[in-house]
Each structure stands twice: as structure tokens, then as C-alpha cells.
């Protein structure tokens, strides 16, 4: 069989996998947005079935044969096909190490634990979910043994979200970032006190309208997407032309939902910028979760908390909240967007202290998998870390160890990607500024076309040609480090 025929079979197989993953993502989206409580058990079984079907496809000997034959003649293929076959071979070999029954157990455990987590968080009851979390951690440890690791057990979990990285590669810049933030924090707390909106209440319907407008302005296409509400905001891909986002609304602060929508729309803009012709293959997929996070955080923070954006938001605010517009100003909006205040909730954290929340979770995960931290000790360990890094006494588990969904969905190794996204966003901004020093002034008119087009060319359409670290090096010529992002913060706040 020649390469053309093999490639046709490969694409057909990858299309089947893409459809199965899309159906699974749809079930997960519905679970978080629409599912009635009594539907949880059936949904867990449905997700278990889908995960089994995906695993069967990935471990099918015929697909492995096709990929192996193509890999043996890699130099005869086009460059995009070389990327596809190279990355698919790595992925299939890893998947083959996971027994089907294990994959099914993980999917069902994640679905069951999600429903229990929603209730435990609402009731501030860690004990109600402790045994399920212990099961999740045991499943993660089982995976570590199945797939192996490079240097430390934690590397096996990190790989799922940040291929090509190890703890030894990412921990030094993240700890250096935390150190730099803690050094500048005392000054910033004085320079940037927390301020509040002038109005007491903001209509949720008007918030949604404003959020949709801003998402469209940064490049999110609603013809292939939609905005809904969820307990924990997220973005998901349900097909080539179906990239959905969610948010949650705060009636007392319209800026909270705006920042969340900019964040999730940043993720979706990335997904909408992937090349449709390669959908389902590595060339039609994001580099990694940290690069994905760089896209959400560059729109939410570097662009969305900038002074030009504050001017634009003020210019349109009278259409949605005339009372707030009459009492506010661009400077007041900028101050609200950039107030520095150590807080308990990661997703509501200011731009500066956010990375400390992530480092706390990284340190706890490392202790869970490289050390001897027991689940029963996790709440106290969490609270101690918040005292150490942010000087806070955590008042409850609901705003402590129960606040994030990730661990309760068997998502270990995910958290570092959030702070890595900050580092990558700083690098990308530096390169954009080196090519056009005044591009951020366009935001005052609601024009985000320059960064959108730059990101399309240099990030979105690259697929998985590079790892996150390789892409950063290609863009900047330097190794991954905290300096560009720290310099951005110092410049922004005149330090």
C-alpha cells in the first residue's frame, strides 16, 4: 500500500476519533451547563462508554500499523503530515499502556466525583468527598505506574497537559515568578488598592449582552459558538465549527463576568483559529494547555486590563449600564480592573497574585505524588500554603480546597499550565511590541485585529509543530523564564 492510501486511511481513522471526542465533550458540556441532578448517574455511564470507544480506536492494531508504516517513510511525507504522524505515534504508544478497563474507571470516577463536588462545595463539606478524592488520586498514581515517567512521578501527570515538559523544566521559572511577585506585592498593595463599581446592582441580561459584544470584538465568532453559564467557567470544542464558552455572573460586579468571558473567549479564539482541514489530527490541535492558557490570559489580562481597553469599555458602557457610566471614568475602570488584593479564590484573583494561587497548587500536587501528603491532610496543608504565600487565613473549605473542579475530575498536573500561560503571554507580548510598538493603542477603539492576526499566524495555525517550550524559544530566541512577564508587570505599575 502506498503512502497516499495509508494517509487516506489515517485521516479516516482520525476523523472517527475526532467525532467520538466531540460527542464526549458535548456530554461533558451538558453535564456542567444543563444536566438535572438525577441525571448524573446515567451521564457517568455514558461518559464511561464514550471513553471506552475512544480508547478502542486509539489502541486498534490496524491504526497502529498504519501509523507505523507511515512513520517508517516519514521523510517522504509533507511537513504537516510528518508532524501528524510523529505526534500521533507518540500519543498512540502512550495510550496503548492504559488498559481499557482503567480508562473506563477514570471516566466514570470523574463524572461521579464532579456531581459530588458540586454538593460538597455548596455545603462546605470536605468529608463528604474525601473518599472520592482518594479514589481519584489512586487512579492518578495507577496511571503513573502504567505510563512511566522521566524524572519524577509527577512528570507522568504533567505530560498529559504539557507534553515535552518536566517538573525540573517548569518549576524553576514558576518559583522565580512567585518570588518576584511576593517581592513587589507590598508596594503594589499600596499603589493599587481594591476599588468597586459605583452602582450596587447590574442586570444579568445586560451583562450577557455586554460580554457577547466584547467577545465578538476580540475575534470570537458566535456563528460557531455560544455563551452559557456554568458553576466553573470553561471552554470546549464540540466540532470544527462549534467552540463554546461559559461564564458566571456577579450581580454586584459586572467586570467579573467580563474578565471571565475574555478569558474563555481567548481559549475559543485559539480553537477557532486552528486549521479546519487538519481537524482531528495534531496539526489541527493546540500546542499544549499552557499555550492555550497564554491565549486566554493575554486577552483577559494583558489586553483586557490595559488602559486602552478601559477607555474602550467606558466608551460603550452607557449603552449597557448608563448609571455606572455617569458615575465612572476610564481611570476608575482601570483601577477596578487592576486592584491588587490577596484573595482566597483563584479564578477571581487579580492579575498579579493569580500565579501564587497556581504555585500553591503545584506545591501541593508535588507533595501528593512525589511526597507523602495524605488526602486527609490536604485541607490543612492548603490553608498553610495560603498563609505562607498570600498571608491569608482560609475561613472554609468551600473557598479553600474545594474551590477548583480539577482534582475532583482526576485532573492532576493541570494547574501549572495556568502560570506557564502567564509566562508565555509575556513572551508573546514582547515579540508583538518589537514588531509594532503602539499596537495596544488600537484597543481604545475596540480594535484587536493586530494581535489576533499575529496570534493566528504565529500560534494558532502552527498546530502541534512544536512543544510549548520550543514555540516560546522560536518566538523569542530565549529559554523559558519569568523575566518578560515580570517586566510587563513592573512597567504596567511603574515599579
Secondary structure, DSSP 8 states (H G I E B T S, - for coil): --HHHHHHHHHHHHHHHHHHHHHHHHHHHHHHHT--GGGHHHHHHHHHHHHHHHHHHHT-HHHHHHHHHHHHTGGGS-HHHHHHHHHHHHHHHHHTTS-HHHHHHHHHHHHHHHHHHHHHHHHT-GGGTHHHHHHHHHHHHHHHHHH--SSSHHHHHHTTTSTT--HHHHHHHHHHHHHHHHHHHHHHHHHS-----SSS---HHHHHHHHHHHHHHTT--GGG--EEE-SS--EEEEETTEEEEEE---TT-HHHHHHHHHHHHHHHHHHHHS-GGGTTSGGGS-S-HHHHHHHHHIIIIIITTSHHHHHHHHHHHHHH-HHHHHH--HHHHHHHHT-----S-GGG--TTTHHHHHHHHHHHHHHHHHS---GGGHHHHHHHHHHHHH------STTTTTS-SGGGGT-TT-THHHHHHHHHHHHHHHHHHHH-TTGGGGGGGT--HHHHHHHHHHTGGGTTSS-HHHHHHHHHSS---SHHHHHHHHHHTT-
